[in-house]
Amino acid sequence: MSKNMLPRFSLYGFLKNQKYYEPFLILAFRDKGLSFFTIGLLIGFRMVWINILEIPSGLIADTYGRRRSMIASFTAYIISFVIFATSSALFTLFAAMFFFAIGEAFRTGTHKAMIFDWLDSEGRTDEKTRFYGLTRSWSQIGSAVSVVLATAAVLITQNYTAIFWLSILPYLANIINFLGYPSWLEGKVDSSVSFADLWRRLFSTLADSFQNKPLRRLFAESMVYKGNTTITKDYLQPLLKQTALALPFLAALSVQRRSAVLVGAVYFILYFISSYAARHSFRIADRLRGPEPASRMLWFITVLLYITAAAALLAGRETIVIACFVSIVILQNIWRPILMTRIDSVSNAAMGATILSIDSQASSFYVMIFAPLMGLAVDRAGLWPVAAFGGVMAFMMLLSGKKIKPPDNLSPGVN
């Protein structure tokens, strides 16, 4: 019997989400003099490289070791933080985004595959939604704590550079955490595999994945839901800054401090509620008689929230928009554990990291295309196109949704 890995998996999520930069990243870029379009280009550039590296990174993790890939990922993150903290030149910001993309590509999917492998070894495959929800809730608790620390850093220093330096410490701690994982969680390591073999496996997995109709549908859902949420969440920051400037009880503070107080408060609440939502996502799935009906209900609510946000933006009701955007992010933390269970039920466990990397790549591709377009639209027309676009795409997913069933030819040992 292997040791209980829940504490280490939860610690990973807690440390991984010490993203002190996240609540202030757009404001930090604006402080460097960047337009929303340029910011969109930076985000799109990051997504291009995530797309290039995503699937090969999952295959490399499955072939050469998942734990090693996670350590490489967090090393790349740290390099990006150093560049963000020390430079304002646009070409160096692109370099920082490149290293950040390496970190994202080698991380996404890999750790989930390790969690699912451990559950399989323990004979606890029926607990996947509950277990993944628990670890995700610790990630959101980490996010809530990180907001408090990041807000304090901005209030004290009155600049955004400190948040990048501060982000290095928990990422170093997570590298130490990985060293405590049992070696068998590396997966079936075969360092003798040639690069040509690696690419053959890659294209074989891609072909199998896209011939799997239920899995193909879930990739599309993930692409739209996660992609829209990623784009929407970034525009919370300028909304909150604009709202903070209009609050009379914050008038005595500087612009940066006013923004920091409101951004910090809203993001803390967002992550705190998200933690609760992720922890209890399995209850929602159970109450709605399974992951499929639960997913359809979440799509329906998401459509309503985007429509409400678009109408509120046109009416100039920023408070309603903030509430809708926050609710959409919270809903994703219910939807994501349910999606992971749905993906795992129709995919091959032996290629878990690769399949989950394909899922992550689909979302990255979506953001790569639409983040710059949304940035250009916001520069010209305000924020309402973001909500309108999100609503249209979510409505299309809702209309086209069908019950997902595992394919008949799913290989033995797949959960």
Secondary structure, 3 states (H helix, E strand, C coil): CCCCCHHHHHHHHHHHCCCCCHHHHHHHHHHCCCCHHHHHHHHHHHHHHHHHHHHHHHHHHHHHCHHHHHHHHHHHHHHHHHHHHHCCCHHHHHHHHHHHHHHHHHHCCHHHHHHHHHHHHHCCHHHHHHHHHHHHHHHHHHHHHHHHHHHHHHHHHCCCHHHHHHHHHHHHHHHHHHCCCCHHHHCCCCCCCCHHHHHHHHHHHHHHHHHCHHHHHHHHHHHHHHHHHHHHHHCHHHHHHHHHHCCHHHCCCCHHHHHHHHHHHHHHHHHHHHHHHHHCHHHHHHHCCCHHHHHHHHHHHHHHHHHHHHHHHHHCCHHHHHHHHHHHHHHHHHHHHHHHHHHHHCCCHHHHHHHHHHHHHHHHHHHHHHHHHHHHHHHHHCCHHHHHHHHHHHHHHHHHCCCCCCCCCCCCCCC
